[in-house]
Amino acid sequence: MRKTLREIAEFLEGEVVGNEDIVITGVSGIKEAVEGDITFVANPKYFPLIENTRASAIITSRDIESASRPIVRTQNPSYAFAKVVSLILPQEIKHPRGIHQTAILGRNVSLGRNIGVGPYVVIGDDVSIQDETIIYSGCFIGHDSRIGSSTLIYPNVSIREYVTIGNRVIIHSGTVIGSDGFGFATVEGLHQKIPQIGTVEIGDDVEIGANVTIDRARFEKTVIGSGTKIDNLVQVAHNVSIGDNSIIVSQAGISGSTTLGKRVTLAGQVGIVGHVTIGDDAVVMAQSGVSKSIPANTAVWGYPAKPQHIAKRVNACVQNLPRLYNTVARLKKKIEELEAKLHPDNKSK
């Protein structure tokens, strides 16, 4: 789709600096862009690329006042570019509509208006699915589950019994919601299973990546707050509660009965022990191991996780260990030489 820079700026509520009549026909990254493309730059370290890109126009922050080519100044360049991608290159995805003849529906299933149920979907008894929800092929919905409106469930998702999922939720392929929590009692050396009779409750506007596992609670419920986004390959254990608008990045693992506040960020491969609390707006940096509760508005890093400024100092010391080892070895040798001079009789013993 062709759009002038003026039309794009109006769509973004941004400000054009330069020729607003340029016609944009494509979108691309700042390094790969060619004439006719619009690109963006959000991170200050990439600002030097502005002068070298072949793009016809650039979406920038309001910190950039001018450039060698036309720019559109916006509040959030990354988000603005995402909106432009949908404007210039709209994706037409054909979701399934209606109930496929191979789908299996249990008793007392309640289906809303204009839903889609793909091939070989299995829906248990007493399930409720609201308007405009799409369920792709090969999915399983357990009995007595509730799924809200305008939710999108991609192929081969398993949702166990008594699970509640909100409105406008996106769940990607291979995810399992409501599997048993990892609960066992060891009796005379044998691991006896503890029944997991709770459920999972997922709020509105949540997105869950591929191959995520969210365990049902032992009692009561595991909770994913509204607006939270979960990356691929994340494990959420039983009775975990994640606050609204949090970000959980790939390969993070959250142990049972842990509570995350609102707007918490867990970076990739973070591991959290059970029964701790992570405060609102806390950030846990990549590959950190959290062994105790973290206050609100705190950034932590390392294993065990420490406040970021302390962890960086510790890491700097660790990086200097080879040099410190060599220094100690030289000092030891000098001390031995001095002792030999001071006590020559000891040398012969």
MIVEXGU-317564 format. One line per 8 residues: number of its first residue (from 1); their letters; for each residue z, x, y negated of C-alpha. Coordinates in Angstrom, 3 decimals, padded with zeros to 6 digits. Each point is the difference from the previous one (the first is absolute). Example, Ala and Ser with C-alpha at 12.3 -4.5 7.8 and 13.67 -1.06 7.14 Angstrom:
1> as> 007.800,012.300,004.500  -000.660,001.370,-003.440
***
This chain:
1> mrktlrei> 000.000,000.000,000.000  -000.967,001.307,-003.433  002.510,-000.142,-002.856  000.048,001.504,-003.457  002.946,002.125,-000.997  000.913,-002.680,-002.541  000.207,-002.633,002.762  002.125,002.298,002.148
9> aeflegev> 002.372,000.724,-002.889  000.394,-003.715,-000.709  000.694,-000.631,003.685  002.685,002.722,-000.015  001.334,-000.833,-003.471  -000.686,003.632,-000.833  -001.492,001.843,-002.962  -003.418,001.700,000.010
17> vgnedivi> -000.415,003.340,-001.740  -003.709,000.874,-000.139  -003.164,-001.922,000.855  001.107,-003.412,001.235  -003.585,-001.042,000.909  -000.265,002.407,002.960  -000.866,-001.860,003.207  002.226,000.729,003.006
25> tgvsgike> -001.442,-000.518,003.483  002.469,001.805,002.279  003.486,001.405,000.431  001.112,003.362,001.372  002.614,002.755,-000.115  -000.135,002.325,-002.958  -001.376,002.933,002.041  -002.604,-002.024,001.902
33> avegditf> -001.196,-002.288,-002.809  -003.625,-000.005,-001.182  -001.806,-001.547,-002.935  000.536,-003.759,-000.067  003.473,000.260,001.561  003.325,-000.698,-001.595  002.963,002.065,001.157  003.631,000.448,-001.022
41> vanpkyfp> 002.615,002.660,-000.612  003.709,-000.778,000.109  001.759,003.259,000.850  000.182,002.462,-002.917  -000.844,002.933,002.283  -003.481,-001.496,000.444  -000.664,-000.375,-003.733  -002.176,003.185,-000.055
49> lientras> -002.435,-001.735,002.382  -000.891,-002.436,-002.771  -002.295,002.559,-001.606  -001.830,000.829,003.248  -000.490,-003.366,001.684  -003.492,-001.503,000.152  001.354,-003.546,-000.302  -001.352,-002.145,-002.819
57> aiitsrdi> 003.473,-001.183,-000.985  003.649,000.648,000.833  003.045,-002.235,000.112  002.935,001.908,-001.489  003.544,-000.528,-001.168  000.684,-000.686,-003.649  001.109,003.636,-000.334  -003.685,001.033,-000.068
65> esasrpiv> -001.434,-000.612,-003.471  -003.584,001.198,000.535  -002.249,001.894,002.410  -003.518,001.389,000.340  -001.107,-003.324,001.525  001.038,-003.626,-000.508  003.465,-000.972,001.186  001.947,-003.223,000.489
73> rtqnpsya> 003.633,000.477,-001.002  002.429,-002.075,002.090  003.692,-000.275,000.723  -000.371,000.815,003.728  -003.273,001.791,000.857  000.505,-000.083,003.770  000.604,-003.747,000.091  -002.786,-000.620,-002.502
81> fakvvsli> -002.462,001.935,002.164  001.010,-002.035,003.054  -000.851,-003.161,-001.935  -003.353,001.436,-001.065  -000.881,000.811,003.613  000.381,-003.698,000.837  -002.055,-000.925,-003.052  -002.922,002.391,000.556
89> lpqeikhp> -000.037,000.066,003.811  001.513,-003.293,001.174  000.609,-000.067,003.750  -001.103,-003.130,001.775  002.157,-000.175,003.119  -000.724,-002.888,002.331  003.354,-001.098,001.358  000.107,-002.364,002.958
97> rgihqtai> 000.247,-003.678,-000.895  001.048,-002.900,002.158  001.505,000.221,003.473  -002.027,002.019,002.493  -000.564,-001.736,003.315  001.692,002.809,001.943  003.228,-000.164,-002.022  003.037,-001.340,001.872
105> lgrnvslg> 002.381,-002.224,-001.946  003.400,-001.119,001.273  001.700,-003.327,-000.516  000.958,-001.325,-003.434  -001.931,002.699,-001.870  -000.360,-000.838,-003.703  -003.129,001.360,-001.665  -000.737,-000.154,-003.727
113> rnigvgpy> -003.299,-000.592,-001.768  -002.941,002.415,000.104  001.561,002.495,002.409  -001.791,002.351,002.378  001.043,000.741,003.580  -002.246,002.524,001.757  -000.928,000.450,003.664  002.731,000.380,002.617
121> vvigddvs> 002.871,-000.600,-002.388  003.125,-001.344,001.732  002.351,-002.190,-002.036  003.262,-001.117,001.587  001.793,-003.336,-000.191  001.383,-001.354,-003.275  -001.747,002.575,-002.195  -000.776,-000.874,-003.633
129> iqdetiiy> -002.926,001.654,-001.816  -000.665,-000.942,-003.632  -003.230,-000.467,-002.006  -002.693,002.689,-000.323  001.579,002.380,002.524  -002.360,002.091,002.156  000.889,001.270,003.475  -002.511,002.356,001.604
137> sgcfighd> -000.818,000.316,003.685  002.472,001.097,002.627  003.163,-000.817,-001.976  003.154,-001.478,001.537  002.345,-002.299,-001.938  003.243,-000.768,001.829  001.627,-003.408,000.118  001.941,-001.402,-002.958
145> srigsstl> -001.507,002.507,-002.431  -000.937,-000.872,-003.579  -002.934,001.504,-001.895  -000.622,-000.787,-003.672  -003.185,-000.683,-001.929  -002.879,002.397,-000.785  001.318,002.537,002.489  -002.451,002.345,001.755
153> iypnvsir> 000.747,001.266,003.499  -002.512,002.497,001.408  -000.886,000.365,003.724  002.532,000.757,002.727  003.173,-000.670,-001.951  002.993,-001.234,002.014  002.547,-002.233,-001.721  002.879,-000.963,002.242
161> eyvtignr> 002.011,-003.230,000.037  002.054,-001.360,-002.929  -001.609,002.371,-002.523  -000.535,-001.171,-003.599  -002.852,001.437,-002.074  -000.557,-000.917,-003.658  -003.033,-000.726,-002.150  -002.863,002.410,-000.762
169> viihsgtv> 001.170,002.507,002.603  -002.485,002.476,001.528  000.697,001.409,003.477  -002.334,002.633,001.437  -001.058,000.514,003.601  002.365,001.114,002.720  003.196,-000.938,-001.804  002.872,-001.550,001.955
177> igsdgfgf> 002.524,-002.183,-001.818  003.121,-001.242,001.712  000.135,002.373,002.956  003.469,000.571,001.450  002.281,002.333,-001.881  001.036,003.190,001.789  003.419,-001.150,001.140  001.787,001.203,003.154
185> atveglhq> 003.574,000.388,001.200  000.703,002.880,002.361  002.202,-001.140,002.887  000.882,002.493,002.742  -002.981,002.159,-000.936  -002.493,-002.872,-000.020  -001.647,-001.464,-003.117  000.500,-003.749,-000.067
193> kipqigtv> -002.260,-001.983,-002.308  001.666,-001.892,-002.865  -001.850,-003.264,-000.735  -001.777,-000.009,-003.356  000.218,-003.637,-001.075  -000.685,000.316,-003.728  -003.304,-000.267,-001.812  -002.222,001.569,-002.678
201> eigddvei> -000.587,-001.416,-003.471  -002.896,001.313,-002.113  -000.303,-001.032,-003.650  -003.042,-000.819,-002.123  -002.727,002.494,-000.998  000.996,002.565,002.632  -002.625,002.301,001.543  000.677,001.597,003.380
209> ganvtidr> -002.253,002.798,001.278  -001.425,000.635,003.454  002.263,000.717,002.989  003.235,-000.802,-001.798  002.995,-001.208,002.010  002.627,-002.235,-001.539  002.819,-000.810,002.431  001.838,-003.293,000.093
217> arfektvi> 003.685,000.036,-000.874  002.736,000.071,002.599  001.501,-002.922,-001.931  -001.222,-001.680,-003.184  -003.174,001.650,-001.360  -001.987,003.112,-000.874  -001.321,-000.479,-003.548  -003.081,001.330,-001.819
225> gsgtkidn> 000.246,-000.957,-003.674  -002.800,-001.557,-002.037  -002.601,002.363,-001.435  000.888,002.848,002.370  -002.879,002.138,001.325  000.289,001.764,003.363  -002.471,002.696,001.067  -001.302,000.608,003.544
233> lvqvahnv> 002.233,001.248,002.833  003.369,-000.995,-001.432  003.036,-000.969,002.107  002.492,-002.525,-001.397  002.959,-000.480,002.335  002.207,-003.034,000.589  002.033,-001.503,-002.828  -001.663,002.192,-002.635
241> sigdnsii> -000.278,-001.608,-003.435  -002.689,001.266,-002.388  000.148,-001.205,-003.599  -002.844,-001.393,-002.089  -002.933,002.151,-001.132  000.886,003.042,002.075  -002.516,002.560,001.322  000.303,001.351,003.553
249> vsqagisg> -002.524,002.744,000.776  -001.510,000.956,003.360  002.157,001.228,002.897  003.287,-000.895,-001.675  002.746,-001.154,002.367  002.920,-002.185,-001.085  002.915,-000.306,002.425  001.922,-003.193,000.646
257> sttlgkrv> 002.158,-001.821,-002.554  -001.218,002.130,-002.903  -000.330,-001.707,-003.380  -002.653,001.001,-002.539  000.267,-001.335,-003.531  -002.824,-001.156,-002.238  -002.922,002.279,-000.919  001.048,002.720,002.433
265> tlagqvgi> -002.625,002.590,000.970  000.064,001.731,003.394  -002.687,002.692,000.178  -001.767,001.110,003.169  002.021,000.906,003.123  003.346,-000.881,-001.529  002.740,-000.699,002.543  003.117,-002.028,-000.809
273> vghvtigd> 003.105,-000.327,002.165  001.529,-003.408,000.600  002.609,-001.874,-002.029  -000.693,001.683,-003.349  -001.054,-001.422,-003.356  -002.834,001.212,-002.225  000.460,-001.204,-003.586  -002.524,-001.692,-002.282
281> davvmaqs> -002.844,002.204,-001.296  000.990,002.928,002.231  -002.734,002.382,001.193  000.187,001.871,003.296  -002.571,002.798,000.036  -002.227,000.892,002.950  001.504,001.172,003.310  003.545,-000.496,-001.219
289> gvsksipa> 002.798,-000.880,002.398  002.522,-002.421,-001.509  003.443,000.258,001.594  002.111,-001.845,-002.590  -000.366,-002.661,-002.683  -002.001,000.742,-003.153  000.932,-001.384,-003.432  -002.441,-001.991,-002.116
297> ntavwgyp> -002.537,001.845,-002.192  000.302,003.216,002.025  -002.761,002.225,001.380  000.926,001.927,003.147  -001.756,002.551,002.181  000.637,002.170,003.024  001.898,-000.135,003.276  002.644,-001.123,-000.410
305> akpqhiak> -001.280,-001.671,-003.180  001.562,001.240,-003.245  -000.646,-000.824,-003.653  -003.376,001.443,-000.858  001.216,002.648,-002.455  002.490,001.367,002.537  -002.505,-000.090,002.866  -002.505,002.008,-002.056
313> rvnacvqn> 002.590,002.702,-000.713  000.930,000.168,003.684  -003.650,000.261,000.968  -000.586,002.760,-002.540  002.877,001.972,001.563  -001.431,-000.500,003.475  -003.392,001.294,-001.146  001.740,003.180,-001.186
321> lprlyntv> 001.709,000.678,003.344  -002.560,002.643,001.186  000.425,001.939,-003.236  003.787,-000.378,000.208  -000.051,001.218,003.619  -001.946,003.126,-000.982  002.370,000.608,-002.936  003.050,-000.255,002.255
329> arlkkkie> -001.619,002.361,002.535  -000.653,002.612,-002.727  003.553,-000.329,-001.322  001.406,000.350,003.506  -001.998,003.170,000.521  001.163,001.460,-003.336  003.636,-000.833,000.811  -000.337,001.771,003.357
337> eleaklhp> -001.465,003.064,-001.737  002.813,000.060,-002.572  002.646,-000.385,002.707  -001.567,002.885,001.893  000.243,002.213,-003.095  003.529,-001.016,-000.771  001.224,000.273,003.582  -002.145,002.628,001.704
345> dnksk> 002.531,000.285,002.859  -000.606,-003.616,000.984  -003.693,000.617,000.388  000.515,002.245,003.025  002.224,-002.498,001.780
***
